[in-house]
C-alpha cells in the first residue's frame, strides 16, 4: 500500500486518501501504458477555491519522480459556502466538465490541462477529477492586453478545431438554439420589477432589440465554446512552456457561436482600442486556422448581437443575486455600451 500523508487533516480521512491514491494510480497507469505506483501523496487544500473544493496533490512516484496534480471534488453537495448561495445543486454541469476532458480536451490536446484520472460514483457520492497542475496564476490583470490577446488567439484556434466534431463527441453539450435564446430573454424579463426606473428602461430597450435578433443568433455556426471565458478561468502556465495559457473550469461548455467566448474575453474595463486589438487577433487567427474568408463587417455585427445576448443573460442571472456581486452593474454598463455603439433606438 502506498504511503499517504494528508497535508491538512480537515480535507479527508485516511480511507479517502487511500482511495484517491488508488484512483490516481489506475489513471496514470492507463495513460502511460504501464503500472504506476505512488510512494507518497501530500494534500494541500486550496483556500483560493471559489466554488468546488480543490486540492494540490504533491505526489512522489516510484523512483522518486515528483508529480503535481490538481484535484477537484465535483460534488455539488461539497460546494463552498459562497458558491452555494448562487449555484444550483445540479450534477449536470459537473458531469459535463468531466465529459469535456474525456471526449474533447484530453484526446485533442488543445493545451488545456491533461486529465490524469477520475472517479464518478453517484452511489457513493464521489465525483472526482485529477488534472495536470498548471500553476497558481490566473489571467486577472487588465494591465497587459498582450496576454489577453494570446487567449483570444487560442479561442479562435479552439473554435476552428471544434466546429466540425462528430455528434457522438458533442451530444452531451447543451445547444445555443432559438429556444435557448428565448429562455434567456424570459429570465432577463423576470428581473424588471426589481429594477429602478432608469435600469428598467435600459433592460426593456435591450430586450426589444434582442427579440429581433434571436433568429439571427440561432443561425450562427456553432462550435464548442467554454461559456465563461473570463480571466478567472484562464490559467497562466508556470515554467517555460510553448502553451502559455490553459483554460480551466469547463462545466459551462456548450455548442454555440464562438463569438460568445470572445464577448466574455473583451468584457470589462477595456478601452475600445484594446477591445479592437483582441477582436482583430481572434478574427485573423480564425481565418488562418480555417482557411475561410470572413467579412469583417458581418463578423462585427454578429459579435454585437452576441454581446447583447451575453449582457442580458448575465443580468438575468445576477439580477437574482445582486447583493452578492458587483457584476450586475458591470453588465448593465456592457448592455448600455453595446446598445449605444451598435443598435440605434429605432433599429
Secondary structure, 3 states (H helix, E strand, C coil): CCCCECCCHHHCCHHHHHHHHHHHHHHHHHHHCCCCCEEEEEEEECCCCCCCCEEEEEEEECCCCEEEEEEEECCHHHCCHHHHCCCCCCCHHHHHHHHHHHHHHHHHCCCCCCEEEEEEEHHHCEEEEEEECCCCEECCCCCCHHHHHHHHHHHHHHHHHCCCCCHHHHCCCEECCHHHHHHHHHHHHHCHHHCCHHHHHHHHHHHHHHHCCHHHHHHCCCEEECCCCCHHHEEECCCCCCCCEEECCCCCCEEECCHHHHHHHCCCCCCHHHHHHHHHHHHHHHHHHHCCCCCHHHHHHHHHHHHHHHHHHHHHHHCCCHHHCCHHHHHHHHHHHHHHHHCCCCC
